[in-house]
Amino acid sequence: MIFTNKFSDLHNSQADTLKLEQELQFSKFLVEGLTDPVFWISSDGRIIYVNHAACNFVGNSYEELLSMTIHDVILDFSLEVWSNCWTSIKQQGSLYFESVHQTQEEQCLTVEITASYMKYESREYACISIRNISKRKQASFTLSKVNQVLEYRVQELLTKTKYFNQQLSHEKSQYKWVKAKLENSLSLLQATLESIPDGVIAIGCDGDIISSNRKFLHMWKVPDCIISSCSYKQYLAFYKNQISNPEILCRDIQQLNSQNDFESYDILELKDGRFFEQYSKPLCLSEEIIGIVWSFRDITERQNAELENRRILEQEKQIAEDRAQFVSMVSHEFRSPLNIISYSTSLLKRHNHHWNDEKKLQYLQRLQTATEQINQLMDEVILIGSVEAGKLQCELKMLDLNLLCREILAKINLQANNPSAINFVTKGNYKLVWVDKKLLQPVLMNLLSNALKYSPKNTKVDLILSYQDEKVIFQIKDKGIGIPLVDQQQLFKPFYRGGNVGDIPGNGLGLAIVKKLLDLHHSQIDMVSEVGKGTIFTVTLLLKQPL
């Protein structure tokens, strides 16, 4: 009876051992199936565990690496540097940086290194994962050596159990030792899987979910009902509903159904605006494909940065083109008055002695007109440049708009030599308002001058100033030539003029300056025009007190 109980205990011990070994074997398969090299490092820098990806990456065998320190693998980690890094890893929980790794073929690879702090049963470790980011290629891993080691251990344990009659007490203690070691290894491997920055899920050939880490569930925000179902079909339907480009995932799945050893890499765009890198690789057990491992990495920040960089480059390119066009147009506008000056000066020099004063005065007036055109063009170009360079700021001060309008009308009437050309009307309750005079005055001057310039003689232009509760509205109405509909959308661009202006002088900068000054004043301009009937410009100022 005693012998029977002991045999039953041993049988149960063997079953527990086999179960633990199978869990360890499976966990090792998952870690060894990862594409990134993984190193477990003790606090003094010794390598205590590596996966096959690390062996392939460094070019040394498993046994050789276990006899090395982290400095032998990563030259950046000298003993002094490792001591400081260990302190940082322990305090912060993790450490990330980029480095350059030189292979045995003297090829330099840019790598990213992630070190995570791990503690198990009062022992402290650093889990270091390395990823080759110079070529983004997936490394190929094989699990045959691990299988051989585990099979050897299993066979060794089975052989020892044959002598249970003579060594029962010894086998019990041996069992406890092996169980503790396997549990420790399983915990280390599971912790490694949980510590990597990627979301990982393993799916069997039959469609069942074999395993996944918490990072995967967090990235995809998988509902609990789907997690508990372990149904591949429910997972797949959930993924398709989250992805903006599900055709990529469907294509890879179709390829996997027809080719078990298929490997893929894609970038998935989620409907919530995130971007995932997707890797797929066969899950092998003893050279037999038993499923597939999917890994996902959140690259939203990198993708958004790339999109922002492209947008900025396009914007800079457009600015450069606009500046080149602006310089070309300015040069063209300067050429006409300069030609007049050059031509008139040349004629005056040539005929100075035999032309009468009236003839000379005619060409001197041309010189004066051309000079005034150049001065006006220079003032307008400098004003546009000041606005675009941010040198011109909006400075609000209390101002009497009625008085400002009368001052402007006095200047314009003096220039036009027609004191009744503009009809000024005010509406609403008069009050002092906060505006920037240096921005508003050239706006009104330009709009009123244009209204007179493009209107027939002996017609009046209306300037209506309306006071409202939270805004002030200026309206400039004329009965001039009007603006064709095709030109209205382009009219505020520099050097653009309507197609019906004929030989009326102008350079097309006035309304562009008006728009820029009003934008700087945080104000609005609207336009209603009909060819042959006239134009109405409406300027709206929102009444705000300075902060």
C-alpha positions as CSV (number, residue, x, y, z in Angstrom):
1,M,0.0,0.0,0.0
2,I,2.8,2.4,0.9
3,F,4.6,1.5,-2.4
4,T,1.4,2.2,-4.3
5,N,1.0,5.7,-2.8
6,K,4.6,6.6,-3.6
7,F,4.2,5.4,-7.1
8,S,1.1,7.6,-7.5
9,D,3.0,10.6,-6.1
10,L,5.8,10.1,-8.5
11,H,3.4,9.7,-11.4
12,N,1.8,13.0,-10.4
13,S,5.3,14.6,-10.1
14,Q,6.2,13.4,-13.6
15,A,3.0,14.9,-15.0
16,D,3.5,18.2,-13.4
17,T,7.1,18.3,-14.7
18,L,6.1,17.5,-18.2
19,K,3.4,20.1,-18.1
20,L,5.8,22.7,-16.8
21,E,8.4,21.7,-19.4
22,Q,5.8,22.0,-22.2
23,E,4.9,25.5,-21.0
24,L,8.5,26.5,-20.9
25,Q,9.1,25.0,-24.3
26,F,6.1,26.8,-25.7
27,S,7.1,30.2,-24.1
28,K,10.7,29.7,-25.5
29,F,9.2,29.1,-28.9
30,L,7.4,32.4,-28.7
31,V,10.4,34.4,-27.6
32,E,12.7,32.6,-30.0
33,G,10.3,33.3,-32.7
34,L,10.7,37.1,-32.2
35,T,12.6,38.9,-34.9
36,D,14.5,41.1,-32.4
37,P,17.6,39.9,-30.5
38,V,17.0,39.7,-26.7
39,F,19.6,39.6,-23.9
40,W,19.0,39.0,-20.2
41,I,21.8,40.8,-18.3
42,S,22.6,40.6,-14.6
43,S,23.3,43.8,-12.6
44,D,27.1,43.3,-13.1
45,G,26.8,43.2,-16.9
46,R,27.0,39.4,-17.4
47,I,24.9,37.8,-20.0
48,I,22.7,35.1,-18.5
49,Y,20.3,34.4,-21.3
50,V,20.0,35.2,-25.0
51,N,17.6,34.1,-27.8
52,H,18.7,32.8,-31.1
53,A,18.1,36.2,-32.8
54,A,20.8,37.6,-30.5
55,C,23.2,34.8,-31.5
56,N,22.5,35.4,-35.2
57,F,22.8,39.1,-34.8
58,V,26.2,39.0,-32.9
59,G,27.6,36.0,-34.7
60,N,28.5,34.0,-31.6
61,S,27.0,30.8,-30.3
62,Y,24.7,30.5,-27.3
63,E,27.5,29.1,-25.1
64,E,29.9,31.8,-26.2
65,L,27.5,34.6,-25.3
66,L,26.8,33.2,-21.9
67,S,30.5,33.6,-21.1
68,M,30.5,37.2,-22.2
69,T,29.5,40.5,-20.7
70,I,27.3,43.2,-22.3
71,H,30.4,45.2,-23.2
72,D,31.6,42.3,-25.5
73,V,28.4,42.7,-27.5
74,I,27.6,46.4,-27.3
75,L,30.8,48.4,-27.3
76,D,28.9,51.5,-25.9
77,F,28.4,49.5,-22.6
78,S,31.8,49.7,-20.9
79,L,31.9,48.6,-17.3
80,E,31.6,52.2,-16.1
81,V,28.9,53.1,-18.6
82,W,26.9,49.9,-17.8
83,S,27.0,50.8,-14.1
84,N,25.4,54.2,-14.9
85,C,23.0,52.6,-17.3
86,W,22.0,50.0,-14.8
87,T,21.2,52.7,-12.2
88,S,19.1,54.6,-14.8
89,I,17.3,51.4,-15.9
90,K,16.5,50.5,-12.3
91,Q,15.2,54.0,-11.5
92,Q,13.3,54.6,-14.6
93,G,12.1,51.1,-15.4
94,S,13.5,51.2,-18.9
95,L,16.1,52.9,-21.1
96,Y,16.1,53.5,-24.9
97,F,18.8,54.8,-27.2
98,E,20.2,54.3,-30.7
99,S,23.7,53.0,-31.4
100,V,25.9,51.6,-34.2
101,H,26.7,47.9,-34.3
102,Q,29.6,46.5,-36.3
103,T,29.1,42.9,-37.5
104,Q,31.9,40.4,-37.9
105,E,31.8,41.2,-41.6
106,E,32.7,44.8,-40.6
107,Q,29.3,46.1,-41.7
108,C,27.9,48.9,-39.6
109,L,24.3,48.7,-38.7
110,T,22.2,51.3,-37.0
111,V,20.2,49.7,-34.2
112,E,17.8,50.8,-31.5
113,I,18.3,49.4,-28.0
114,T,15.6,49.0,-25.4
115,A,16.5,48.0,-21.9
116,S,13.8,47.1,-19.4
117,Y,14.2,46.4,-15.6
118,M,12.9,43.0,-14.4
119,K,12.8,41.6,-10.9
120,Y,12.0,38.0,-10.1
121,E,12.3,36.4,-6.7
122,S,14.5,39.2,-5.4
123,R,16.8,38.8,-8.4
124,E,17.3,41.8,-10.7
125,Y,17.8,41.6,-14.4
126,A,17.9,43.9,-17.5
127,C,16.1,42.7,-20.6
128,I,17.8,44.2,-23.6
129,S,16.2,44.0,-27.0
130,I,18.0,45.2,-30.2
131,R,16.4,46.0,-33.5
132,N,18.2,46.6,-36.8
133,I,16.6,49.8,-38.1
134,S,19.0,50.3,-41.0
135,K,17.3,47.8,-43.3
136,R,14.2,46.8,-41.3
137,K,14.7,43.1,-42.2
138,Q,13.3,40.4,-40.2
139,A,15.8,37.9,-38.8
140,S,15.2,34.2,-39.2
141,F,15.1,32.2,-36.1
142,T,15.3,28.4,-35.6
143,L,14.2,26.5,-32.5
144,S,15.8,23.2,-33.3
145,K,18.6,23.6,-30.7
146,V,16.2,24.6,-28.0
147,N,14.1,21.6,-28.8
148,Q,17.1,19.3,-28.6
149,V,18.1,20.8,-25.2
150,L,14.6,20.4,-23.9
151,E,14.2,16.9,-25.3
152,Y,17.5,16.0,-23.7
153,R,16.4,17.3,-20.4
154,V,13.1,15.4,-20.6
155,Q,14.8,12.2,-21.6
156,E,17.3,12.7,-18.7
157,L,14.4,13.2,-16.3
158,L,12.6,10.1,-17.7
159,T,15.7,8.0,-17.4
160,K,16.2,9.0,-13.8
161,T,12.6,8.2,-12.9
162,K,13.2,4.5,-13.8
163,Y,15.1,4.1,-10.6
164,F,12.4,5.3,-8.4
165,N,12.5,2.3,-6.1
166,Q,16.1,3.0,-5.0
167,Q,16.1,6.8,-5.3
168,L,12.6,7.9,-4.5
169,S,13.5,10.5,-1.9
170,H,16.3,11.8,-4.2
171,E,13.9,12.1,-7.1
172,K,11.4,14.1,-5.1
173,S,14.1,16.7,-4.3
174,Q,15.3,16.6,-7.9
175,Y,11.7,17.2,-9.0
176,K,11.3,20.2,-6.8
177,W,14.5,21.7,-8.1
178,V,13.6,21.1,-11.7
179,K,10.1,22.5,-11.2
180,A,11.5,25.7,-9.6
181,K,14.0,26.2,-12.4
182,L,11.3,25.6,-15.1
183,E,8.9,28.0,-13.4
184,N,11.7,30.6,-13.2
185,S,12.5,30.1,-16.9
186,L,8.9,30.3,-17.9
187,S,8.4,33.5,-15.9
188,L,11.5,35.0,-17.5
189,L,10.4,34.1,-21.0
190,Q,6.9,35.4,-20.3
191,A,8.3,38.6,-18.9
192,T,10.4,39.0,-22.0
193,L,7.4,38.7,-24.2
194,E,5.5,41.3,-22.1
195,S,8.5,43.7,-22.0
196,I,9.0,44.1,-25.8
197,P,7.5,47.3,-27.3
198,D,5.5,45.4,-29.9
199,G,2.1,43.8,-29.7
200,V,2.4,40.1,-30.5
201,I,-0.3,37.5,-31.1
202,A,0.2,33.8,-32.2
203,I,-2.5,32.0,-34.2
204,G,-2.6,28.3,-34.8
205,C,-3.1,26.7,-38.2
206,D,-6.6,25.7,-37.0
207,G,-7.5,29.4,-36.4
208,D,-7.3,29.3,-32.6
209,I,-5.6,32.1,-30.7
210,I,-2.5,30.5,-29.1
211,S,-1.2,33.5,-27.1
212,S,-0.9,37.2,-27.1
213,N,0.8,39.8,-24.9
214,R,-0.9,42.7,-23.0
215,K,0.7,45.2,-25.4
216,F,-1.2,43.7,-28.3
217,L,-4.5,43.9,-26.5
218,H,-3.8,47.5,-25.4
219,M,-2.8,48.6,-28.9
220,W,-5.9,47.2,-30.6
221,K,-8.3,47.9,-27.6
222,V,-9.7,44.4,-27.9
223,P,-13.0,44.0,-26.0
224,D,-13.2,41.5,-23.2
225,C,-15.9,39.5,-25.0
226,I,-13.6,38.9,-27.9
227,I,-10.6,38.1,-25.7
228,S,-12.5,35.4,-23.8
229,S,-13.8,33.8,-27.0
230,C,-10.3,33.1,-28.4
231,S,-12.0,33.0,-31.8
232,Y,-9.9,33.9,-34.7
233,K,-12.9,34.9,-36.8
234,Q,-14.1,37.3,-34.1
235,Y,-10.6,38.8,-33.9
236,L,-10.4,39.1,-37.7
237,A,-13.8,40.8,-38.0
238,F,-12.8,43.2,-35.2
239,Y,-9.5,44.1,-36.9
240,K,-11.2,44.7,-40.3
241,N,-13.6,47.1,-38.6
242,Q,-10.7,49.1,-37.0
243,I,-8.5,49.4,-40.2
244,S,-9.0,52.1,-42.9
245,N,-7.2,49.9,-45.4
246,P,-8.5,46.3,-44.6
247,E,-7.7,45.1,-48.1
248,I,-4.0,44.9,-47.0
249,L,-4.9,42.6,-44.1
250,C,-7.2,40.5,-46.3
251,R,-4.5,40.1,-49.0
252,D,-2.0,38.8,-46.4
253,I,-4.6,36.4,-44.9
254,Q,-5.4,35.0,-48.4
255,Q,-1.6,34.6,-49.0
256,L,-1.2,32.8,-45.7
257,N,-4.0,30.4,-46.5
258,S,-2.3,29.3,-49.7
259,Q,1.3,29.5,-48.4
260,N,2.1,28.6,-44.8
261,D,5.6,29.9,-44.8
262,F,4.6,33.3,-46.1
263,E,6.2,36.4,-44.4
264,S,4.8,39.9,-44.8
265,Y,5.4,43.5,-43.8
266,D,2.8,46.3,-44.2
267,I,1.8,49.6,-42.7
268,L,-1.9,49.6,-41.5
269,E,-3.8,52.8,-41.1
270,L,-6.5,52.7,-38.3
271,K,-9.7,54.6,-38.4
272,D,-8.8,56.5,-35.3
273,G,-5.8,58.0,-37.1
274,R,-3.0,55.7,-35.7
275,F,-0.5,53.8,-37.9
276,F,0.8,50.3,-37.2
277,E,3.7,48.4,-38.7
278,Q,2.7,44.8,-39.2
279,Y,5.0,41.9,-39.4
280,S,4.0,38.3,-39.9
281,K,6.2,35.2,-39.6
282,P,5.5,31.4,-39.5
283,L,5.4,29.9,-36.0
284,C,7.5,26.7,-36.1
285,L,7.8,23.7,-33.8
286,S,10.4,21.1,-34.7
287,E,10.6,22.4,-38.2
288,E,6.8,22.1,-38.5
289,I,4.7,25.2,-39.1
290,I,2.0,25.2,-36.5
291,G,0.7,28.7,-37.0
292,I,1.8,32.3,-37.5
293,V,3.0,35.1,-35.3
294,W,1.8,38.6,-36.0
295,S,3.7,41.6,-34.4
296,F,2.5,45.2,-34.5
297,R,4.3,48.4,-33.7
298,D,2.7,51.8,-33.2
299,I,4.5,54.2,-35.6
300,T,1.8,57.0,-35.4
301,E,4.3,59.6,-34.2
302,R,6.8,58.7,-36.9
303,Q,4.2,58.6,-39.6
304,N,2.7,61.9,-38.6
305,A,6.2,63.5,-38.4
306,E,6.9,62.3,-42.0
307,L,3.6,63.7,-43.2
308,E,4.3,67.0,-41.4
309,N,7.7,67.1,-43.0
310,R,6.3,66.6,-46.4
311,R,3.7,69.3,-45.8
312,I,6.4,71.7,-44.6
313,L,8.5,70.9,-47.6
314,E,5.6,71.5,-50.0
315,Q,4.8,74.7,-48.1
316,E,8.5,75.9,-48.3
317,K,8.5,75.0,-52.0
318,Q,5.4,77.0,-52.6
319,I,6.8,80.0,-50.6
320,A,10.0,79.9,-52.7
321,E,8.0,79.8,-55.9
322,D,5.8,82.7,-54.7
323,R,8.8,84.7,-53.8
324,A,10.5,84.1,-57.1
325,Q,7.3,85.1,-58.9
326,F,7.0,88.1,-56.7
327,V,10.6,89.2,-57.5
328,S,10.0,88.7,-61.2
329,M,6.8,90.8,-61.1
330,V,8.4,93.5,-59.1
331,S,11.3,93.7,-61.5
332,H,8.8,93.9,-64.4
333,E,6.9,96.7,-62.7
334,F,10.1,98.7,-62.1
335,R,11.2,98.3,-65.7
336,S,8.5,100.5,-67.2
337,P,9.1,103.6,-65.1
338,L,12.8,103.1,-65.3
339,N,12.6,102.9,-69.1
340,I,10.7,106.2,-69.1
341,I,13.3,107.8,-66.9
342,S,16.1,106.5,-69.0
343,Y,14.4,107.5,-72.3
344,S,13.4,110.9,-71.1
345,T,16.8,111.6,-69.5
346,S,18.5,110.6,-72.8
347,L,16.3,112.9,-74.8
348,L,16.8,115.8,-72.4
349,K,20.5,115.5,-72.7
350,R,20.5,115.2,-76.4
351,H,18.1,118.1,-77.1
352,N,18.7,120.3,-74.1
353,H,20.1,123.2,-76.1
354,H,17.5,123.6,-78.8
355,W,14.2,122.5,-77.0
356,N,12.1,125.2,-75.5
357,D,11.1,125.2,-71.9
358,E,7.6,123.8,-72.6
359,K,9.0,120.8,-74.4
360,K,11.5,120.2,-71.6
361,L,8.8,120.6,-68.9
362,Q,6.8,117.8,-70.7
363,Y,9.7,115.3,-70.3
364,L,10.5,116.5,-66.8
365,Q,6.9,115.8,-65.8
366,R,7.3,112.3,-67.3
367,L,10.4,111.9,-65.1
368,Q,8.5,113.1,-62.1
369,T,5.6,110.7,-62.8
370,A,7.9,107.7,-63.3
371,T,9.8,108.6,-60.1
372,E,6.5,108.8,-58.1
373,Q,5.5,105.4,-59.6
374,I,8.8,103.9,-58.4
375,N,8.4,105.5,-55.0
376,Q,4.8,104.2,-54.6
377,L,5.9,100.7,-55.8
378,M,8.8,100.7,-53.4
379,D,6.5,101.7,-50.5
380,E,4.0,99.0,-51.4
381,V,6.7,96.3,-51.7
382,I,8.3,97.3,-48.4
383,L,4.9,97.3,-46.7
384,I,4.2,93.8,-48.0
385,G,7.7,92.6,-47.0
386,S,7.2,94.1,-43.5
387,V,3.9,92.2,-43.1
388,E,5.2,88.9,-44.3
389,A,8.4,89.2,-42.1
390,G,6.3,89.9,-39.0
391,K,7.9,93.3,-38.5
392,L,4.5,95.1,-38.7
393,Q,2.4,94.4,-35.6
394,C,-1.2,95.3,-34.8
395,E,-1.2,97.9,-32.0
396,L,-4.7,99.0,-30.9
397,K,-5.4,102.5,-29.7
398,M,-8.6,104.5,-29.1
399,L,-9.4,106.4,-32.2
400,D,-12.1,108.7,-33.6
401,L,-13.1,107.0,-36.9
402,N,-15.2,110.0,-38.0
403,L,-12.1,112.2,-37.8
404,L,-9.9,109.6,-39.5
405,C,-12.3,109.4,-42.4
406,R,-12.4,113.2,-42.8
407,E,-8.6,113.3,-42.8
408,I,-8.5,110.6,-45.5
409,L,-11.1,112.4,-47.6
410,A,-9.1,115.6,-47.4
411,K,-6.0,114.0,-48.7
412,I,-7.8,112.2,-51.5
413,N,-9.9,115.2,-52.6
414,L,-6.6,117.3,-52.7
415,Q,-5.0,114.7,-54.9
416,A,-8.1,114.3,-57.1
417,N,-8.7,118.1,-57.2
418,N,-12.4,117.3,-56.7
419,P,-13.7,118.1,-53.1
420,S,-17.1,116.6,-53.7
421,A,-16.0,113.3,-55.3
422,I,-16.7,111.2,-52.2
423,N,-20.0,111.2,-50.2
424,F,-19.3,110.4,-46.5
425,V,-22.2,109.0,-44.4
426,T,-22.2,107.7,-40.8
427,K,-24.8,105.4,-39.2
428,G,-25.4,104.2,-35.7
429,N,-24.2,105.6,-32.4
430,Y,-20.9,107.4,-32.7
431,K,-18.1,106.1,-30.3
432,L,-14.4,105.9,-30.0
433,V,-13.1,102.4,-30.9
434,W,-9.9,100.4,-30.5
435,V,-8.1,100.2,-33.9
436,D,-4.6,100.4,-35.4
437,K,-4.5,103.6,-37.4
438,K,-1.4,102.7,-39.3
439,L,-3.1,99.5,-40.6
440,L,-6.6,100.9,-41.2
441,Q,-5.6,104.2,-42.9
442,P,-3.8,102.7,-46.0
443,V,-6.7,100.3,-46.4
444,L,-9.3,103.0,-46.7
445,M,-7.0,105.2,-48.8
446,N,-6.4,102.4,-51.2
447,L,-10.1,101.3,-51.5
448,L,-11.3,104.9,-52.0
449,S,-8.5,105.7,-54.5
450,N,-9.4,102.6,-56.5
451,A,-13.1,103.5,-56.4
452,L,-12.4,106.9,-57.9
453,K,-9.8,105.6,-60.4
454,Y,-12.1,103.0,-61.9
455,S,-15.3,105.2,-61.9
456,P,-16.3,107.6,-64.7
457,K,-15.7,111.3,-64.1
458,N,-18.4,113.4,-62.4
459,T,-19.7,110.3,-60.5
460,K,-19.6,110.0,-56.7
461,V,-18.2,107.4,-54.5
462,D,-20.0,106.6,-51.2
463,L,-18.1,106.0,-48.0
464,I,-20.6,104.6,-45.3
465,L,-19.4,104.2,-41.7
466,S,-21.8,102.1,-39.6
467,Y,-21.4,101.7,-35.8
468,Q,-22.9,98.4,-34.4
469,D,-22.7,96.8,-30.9
470,E,-19.6,94.7,-31.4
471,K,-18.3,95.8,-34.8
472,V,-17.7,98.7,-37.1
473,I,-18.5,98.4,-40.9
474,F,-17.0,100.5,-43.7
475,Q,-18.7,100.3,-47.1
476,I,-17.1,101.9,-50.2
477,K,-19.6,102.0,-53.2
478,D,-18.8,103.1,-56.7
479,K,-20.5,103.1,-60.1
480,G,-17.4,102.2,-62.0
481,I,-16.4,99.5,-64.5
482,G,-17.0,96.6,-62.0
483,I,-14.9,93.4,-61.7
484,P,-15.6,90.4,-63.9
485,L,-16.6,87.2,-62.0
486,V,-13.6,85.3,-63.3
487,D,-11.3,87.9,-61.7
488,Q,-12.9,88.2,-58.3
489,Q,-11.3,85.1,-56.7
490,Q,-7.8,86.2,-57.8
491,L,-8.1,89.9,-57.1
492,F,-6.3,89.9,-53.7
493,K,-3.2,88.2,-55.1
494,P,-0.1,90.5,-55.7
495,F,0.1,92.0,-59.2
496,Y,-3.2,90.6,-60.3
497,R,-5.5,93.0,-62.2
498,G,-8.9,92.6,-63.7
499,G,-9.2,91.8,-67.3
500,N,-11.3,94.9,-68.1
501,V,-9.0,97.6,-66.7
502,G,-7.7,98.6,-70.1
503,D,-5.1,101.3,-70.0
504,I,-6.0,102.5,-66.5
505,P,-2.7,102.7,-64.6
506,G,-1.9,100.4,-61.7
507,N,0.4,97.6,-60.6
508,G,-2.0,95.2,-58.9
509,L,-0.5,95.5,-55.4
510,G,-3.1,97.7,-53.7
511,L,-5.8,95.1,-52.9
512,A,-3.1,92.5,-51.9
513,I,-1.8,95.1,-49.4
514,V,-5.4,95.7,-48.2
515,K,-5.9,92.0,-47.6
516,K,-2.7,91.5,-45.7
517,L,-3.2,94.6,-43.5
518,L,-6.8,93.5,-42.6
519,D,-5.6,90.0,-41.9
520,L,-3.0,91.5,-39.5
521,H,-5.8,93.5,-37.9
522,H,-8.0,90.4,-37.6
523,S,-10.6,92.0,-39.8
524,Q,-12.6,90.9,-42.8
525,I,-13.2,92.3,-46.3
526,D,-16.0,91.3,-48.7
527,M,-16.7,92.3,-52.2
528,V,-19.8,92.5,-54.4
529,S,-19.3,93.6,-58.0
530,E,-21.1,93.6,-61.4
531,V,-19.4,94.6,-64.6
532,G,-20.6,98.0,-65.9
533,K,-22.6,98.8,-62.7
534,G,-20.0,99.2,-60.0
535,T,-18.4,97.6,-56.9
536,I,-19.1,97.5,-53.2
537,F,-16.2,96.7,-50.8
538,T,-17.2,96.0,-47.2
539,V,-14.6,96.1,-44.4
540,T,-15.7,94.7,-41.0
541,L,-13.8,95.5,-37.8
542,L,-14.5,93.5,-34.7
543,L,-14.3,95.7,-31.7
544,K,-11.8,94.3,-29.2
545,Q,-9.9,95.9,-26.4
546,P,-6.2,95.2,-26.1
547,L,-5.2,92.5,-23.6
